[in-house]
Structures are given as structure tokens and as C-alpha cells.
């Protein structure tokens, strides 16, 4: 997919002057990969010995996207089976689109899957104004609510990581993903050896999947759907048990109260379903695939995201609230670029609102690139 | 503190290096096993193996020195029998026997000597640091130590979400703490038998091993199965696919690996995906062949476990699933 020379030029300028690209620790043991403008797929199995080599490659190739493995390998450039995996950093991906927020349809632009015609967001059923086709891909320009939604998930994840898992704050590195979400890199070495299955269990813990009623003391009476309560010896003082106890307003001595709650819900099975609903609501919505994949190449901090032209940008844990990706992660220059809009579209970048209803417009590079990357404009 | 191990400790934990050392110091030689008064030990060793392969735990602990020796003879006999399933079951039974003793010891661990022994076993053999809570009722293990082990257990209660977790620690009762390392103990015993080179066997042991092998062999003959019905997760994926709706990547992977596992031909599997909104025969065929291990990385992919499917929200278990741990087992349980 060619996103035009204008985008590449803006990316080149960024990588030429860049100060934000963060080379990972143990750099020589990482696998790198990148995609190039106009060429499908990804170049993988690359290795850079030091930050200088990496910078040189970025300036020379001007990739559309840059990735680095969370894993450490003995031989990062060999085929997967021969790399000799040495461990992988724990990573998390919170993606705004997985939150299914009610605001999404109001800022999703249908792009016809038949003729490529883009249209303004539609509330009702979609039909392409040019060819009448009813199938479309939706391009979302995240709004403030989307970002707030992702931030809330991120804050909750931080709470789980520091509270339940006891991970020190300095080992939690949070980044805006460069489009519509947050990436977490955990630099606590004790997580590195964990295999995919162990990470999957951890994902279950964070996402609130798989809590059994027995954990909080609700047991099924044999041969019926009735339940009786016998609290676990280890109590309800921490972790998920504490969360559920607070939610249901019970303590490890409220046998009668909990028995009544189960009755009210309609028995053991109904209570179990209710518990499942509660845990999923209290859990964090993270992408399970990302965390459980121990061979993934993950977007590199400080590089540009070709879905938006914004950077994967480091956020301070203490100032997550005030972080504004459309200001802080909007790092491209302001050279004027002439664009042809495919539809009326609106975005607020670096504090300026760009609501473009004309067919052609001259925009600063950061805004022009944003619309082009989203597929809502092309360079004129 | 230095730890003094008595014969009682060695009889309960005969896999400790100190047990072998004890026998060496007592001047014991293998040839002695042909002596008539050693028949009891060989008899006990045979019982110990038979109990193991029947899923039972050998209970005897009446004569400490005899049991230390019995354990070593058992290892030699299992090696001599030379059947992998026998070794596997035996190693697990041995681990369960030790589990019982470890649990008892953990419960009584206010005794400083006991505590040192347990720290040694958990630390030396399994690299697991355990700590006690202030009231001494519960044990703390690090979240990462817990996950590395528990994630291979299939019971829901072992999922970390069903544990008391705080500040990087998982709190466990004595029996649970021991259960956490039981498999490693089995793996260790298994490894020890594998690494052993057999000495010229005393006649008494050789004969007894041969008899045991002849007895046990018929249990492990291959039994064929056939699949009459798909598991609910696979059925669900097929339904979604037939409706022409988009099936997530992870569900497609499950569907294809399952079909490959039951030996459905690649052509038929490709056909199953033809209703997908983004169907492209060439790509689908490559992907299915990739999963089968005939293209690309040459790794044959296995069917994702029920655990994994649950995390990915792809599990639609019914009561017929009956505590299987992988969809491929659906309908295959021996009644």
C-alpha cells in the first residue's frame, strides 16, 4: 500500500532528527523487523548491535513501521527454530477498539470495500454513495472518550501490576501505541523465563477470566443447583477475592449474607454466571494474543505508526491522566502538504482542530499525514 | 545451619543425594542382592512398581534402611523393564509418596530442623524459595515461581485468579505448596532413571524384572479411537463459518488444527473455510499446510488446549466435555 511520498518524506525528516527512538536493553539479543512503504509484509530477523546501527538503518530505509522482539535470542537473525530463545519481556497491549465504546460509530469512517470511496460516519445502515456496495472497512479517528477509555484500562492494569503482582513502578514502562491504545513493557527480569502457557494464566488473572465460585467460598451441593458457603481457610483479604468481597459487600464471616446472595441470584449456576460477569467487568481488557506470544516483534518505542503518523510515545506513570496523545505523540513537522480529501473528516492535533470539508486543502505535514495514513486523504 | 538427616528422613526422601551416600558409606554392594535374605527387598521393590502403575502409592515405611535400599532397587528394576509408560506412572507415584511426607512435614514445620530440611528440598531440588506467613499457617511463593509451575495444571482451582495473591506473592496451604513441585519430582525421578546405566544385574533382580515386564506389557497395547462427534468449540466455529461470518484468527487456527489432528484431508479442510468473508483458496491452503507442518516452518501445530480456548473466549463447553483438557479428547474418553 503506497501512502505517498509525502508521508515518507515526513517520516524521513522525523527519523533524521529523531531523539525519541528508544533502543531496547540487551539490544544485540533482540530480533528487529520493519515494514517499508509500498511493499507488503515485513522484513524480519534483523539484528542491530548498537543504537548507531539502528539509527543509520532508520534514516536509510525510512520504514513505515518498526518492530523489535520482546524476546531475547542467542542468534536473533536465524530462522525461528534456530534462534535459541532465552526469555522474553512481559508485554501488554490495550487497544481502544477492543473496548467497544458507544462513541465509536460517531467517528468511524466507512471506506467501501469495493471501490474504496470514503464517507462520513453513518448512524444507520451503510451503502456506498458511489457504487451502492454495503460492505466497508471502518476507519476510526479516536475521540477524547476513546483515549480516556484506554487510559482507564491502563490505570487499572497499573493497579493490578503494582498491587497484586508487586511489580515496582520503575519496571513498568507505558507507551501510547501510536494509534488508539497503550503498550506496556515490563522490565522485571523474573517474568522473562515464563512460557506462553504461564503468560496465558497471567492474562486470565488480569482479565478476570476463570474465577470459580469455590474461590470465594460458594460450593455446589452434590446433585443439585443449591449452594452452601464455606469460606476458604486462606481468607478473602487480597487479590480477586478481595475485589469480589467488596463488590458483593461481604467478609469472611458473612456466611448468611453470601448464602442469601446466591439464593437471590437463583442458585449455584446463576451465581456463577453473575460472578463471571463481575470479574470480566473488573478485569483489564488486554489483548491475550500479544501477551502470550513469546516470539512477537512489537512496535518499538519512539518510532512512528503508519496507521496514524503518531509516535509510540512514552507516558509517565504519574501523569497518565494529563497525557494527550494528539499533542504529545504528534511529533511530525509542520511543512505544508497539499492533500485531496476522500471525505469530510475532522481531527484535533497539537491543539488545532482540522475539520476539512473542502476537496483539496493545504495542511501542516502532521495533519496531512494523519489523514493520509487513515486512508481518508491522499497527497495532491 | 547444617542439616543432619536421619535414616527416617532418607527413607521418606530417598531421592536425596544423601541416600545414595548413606548406602555407599554402609559398604553395600549390588552382588549382595542375590543373597536369600534380600528377597524381601526385591519383593518390596516389585510391590512398589506394581502399586505405581496401578495409580496407587506404595505405603510401607516400617523399616527405614530397607526402604532406602528398596527405592534404589526399584529404580534399577524400572530401568530394566524398559517401558516408558511404566516409568512415567512409577515416577508419578513416587512423587505422590514424597508429596504425602512433605505435606506432613510442612504442617509440622515449627520445628527448626524440619524447616531446614524442607528449605533444602524445595531450594536444592526445585529452586523454589518458600516463606511462611506470620501466623505460620500459609506459605508464600513468588508469582513467577507459581505461574511457571501451576500453568501446567489443568484444574481450574490452580488458575492464579483462584488464589490469594498479593504484592507479588501467592499464598498456599502446605498440601498445595507441595503439589506445586510434585510434577518436578516425577520429572526428576524420570530423568534419573533415564540417565542411569545398568550394572550387570544380580540374577534375582533380572528375573523379577522380566516377570514384571511380561505382566505389564499387555496393558499398554494401542487402542484405536474414532471421532463420531465434534466438540462444541469446533461445532461453534463451523456454524459461524457456515453463516459466512468472520471467524477470529485464533478460532480458525483451532478449527484447522483440530481437523488435521483427526486426519481430515487438506482439501476438505480448505473447503470448510470457503464461506469466510476474506476467503482466498491459495492463502488458506498454504496456511493449512503450514499448520500441518508440510510448508513453511515444518512444525506441526497441535490443537490449542481448552485452557487457551477459554482465555480466548472460544470455549463453549457442554457437560459432554467432561473435564477434558484438549478438544481432541472430546468423545474419546474410555468409558
Interface residues (C-beta under 8 A of the other chain):
Chain A: X79 X80 X81 X135 X163 X164 X165 X166 X167 X190 X191 X193 X194 X195 X197 X198 X199 X200 X201 X202 X203 X204 X205 X207 X208 X209 X210 X211 X212 X214 X215 X232 X233 X234 X235 X237 X238 X239 X240 X241 X279 X288 X289 X292
Chain B: X137 X138 X142 X143 X144 X147 X148 X150 X151 X152 X156 X157 X159 X160 X161 X162 X163 X164 X165 X166 X167 X168 X169 X171 X172 X173 X250 X277 X297 X299 X305 X307 X308 X310 X311 X312
